[in-house]
Amino acid sequence: MHSLEIDCQTVKQKLDNNHPFVLLDCREQDEYNLVNISESQLLPMSEIQQRVSELDEHRAAEIIVYCHHGMRSLQVTTWLQQEGFTNVKSMQGGIDAWSCQIDDSKTRY
């Protein structure tokens, strides 16, 4: 596992324990509409450079990014770190891993 990654079991524990963090979905709107983690906030990778100011209030917060399989979220995580966000991680395996390991009621695509 990459040092920038976190596994979905750990993310689920944080949600269950009401641990304060931002869960960022960096997929596109149509993917989000198909399936998402309800606690997440959608900010598509294709728009994040224009919309990064929406995350300014979370600069000091823990941010966990997810996508479909974990590739886009890793790119977004790296980019956010370059932009000065210090506590960002990518959820390994994305929502596909979440569907397999955490919540099998989630649609897979």
C-alpha positions in Angstrom: 0.0 0.0 0.0 1.2 3.5 -1.0 2.0 5.9 1.9 -0.7 8.1 0.5 -3.4 5.4 0.8 -5.8 4.3 3.4 -7.8 1.1 3.2 -11.6 1.1 3.2 -12.0 -0.7 6.5 -10.2 2.1 8.2 -12.4 4.7 6.4 -15.5 2.7 7.5 -14.3 2.7 11.2 -13.8 6.5 11.0 -17.4 6.9 9.7 -18.8 4.6 12.4 -16.9 6.4 15.1 -18.0 9.8 13.8 -14.4 10.7 13.4 -14.2 14.2 11.8 -12.9 14.1 8.3 -13.9 15.1 4.7 -14.8 12.2 2.4 -14.2 13.5 -1.1 -15.6 11.7 -4.2 -13.5 12.8 -7.2 -15.5 10.8 -9.8 -17.9 12.4 -12.3 -21.5 13.4 -11.5 -23.0 10.5 -13.5 -20.8 8.0 -11.6 -21.8 9.6 -8.3 -25.5 9.4 -9.3 -25.1 5.7 -10.0 -23.5 4.9 -6.6 -21.8 6.8 -3.8 -21.0 6.8 -0.1 -23.7 8.9 1.4 -21.3 10.9 3.7 -19.2 12.0 0.8 -18.9 15.3 -1.0 -18.6 15.3 -4.8 -15.8 17.3 -6.4 -14.9 15.8 -9.8 -11.2 15.5 -10.7 -12.1 17.3 -14.0 -13.2 20.4 -12.0 -11.0 20.3 -8.9 -8.4 22.8 -10.2 -11.2 25.4 -10.8 -13.0 24.5 -7.6 -10.3 23.9 -5.1 -11.3 27.0 -3.1 -14.3 25.0 -2.0 -11.9 23.0 0.1 -10.2 26.0 1.7 -12.1 25.6 5.0 -10.8 22.0 5.2 -7.1 22.8 4.7 -6.3 21.6 8.3 -8.8 18.7 8.2 -8.2 15.1 7.3 -9.4 14.6 3.7 -9.9 11.1 2.3 -10.5 10.9 -1.5 -12.1 8.1 -3.4 -12.9 7.3 -7.0 -13.8 4.1 -8.9 -10.7 2.0 -8.4 -8.3 4.3 -6.6 -6.3 5.7 -9.5 -7.9 9.1 -9.9 -8.1 9.6 -6.1 -4.3 9.0 -5.9 -3.7 11.7 -8.5 -6.1 14.1 -6.7 -4.4 13.3 -3.3 -1.0 14.0 -4.7 -2.2 17.3 -6.3 -3.9 18.4 -3.1 -0.7 17.8 -1.2 1.1 20.0 -3.7 -1.5 22.7 -3.1 -0.7 22.7 0.6 -3.3 20.2 2.0 -1.2 18.3 4.5 -3.5 15.5 5.7 -4.9 13.9 2.5 -5.2 10.2 1.7 -6.6 8.1 -1.1 -9.0 5.3 -0.4 -7.3 2.2 -1.8 -9.4 0.3 -4.3 -12.0 3.1 -4.5 -15.8 2.5 -4.3 -15.3 -0.8 -6.1 -13.4 -2.1 -3.1 -16.0 -0.5 -0.7 -18.7 -2.4 -2.6 -16.8 -5.7 -2.2 -15.6 -5.4 1.3 -17.9 -3.0 3.2 -21.3 -2.7 1.6 -22.3 -5.2 -1.0 -25.6 -3.4 -1.6 -23.7 -0.8 -3.5 -23.9 -1.0 -7.3 -20.7 -2.1 -9.0 -19.8 -0.9 -12.5 
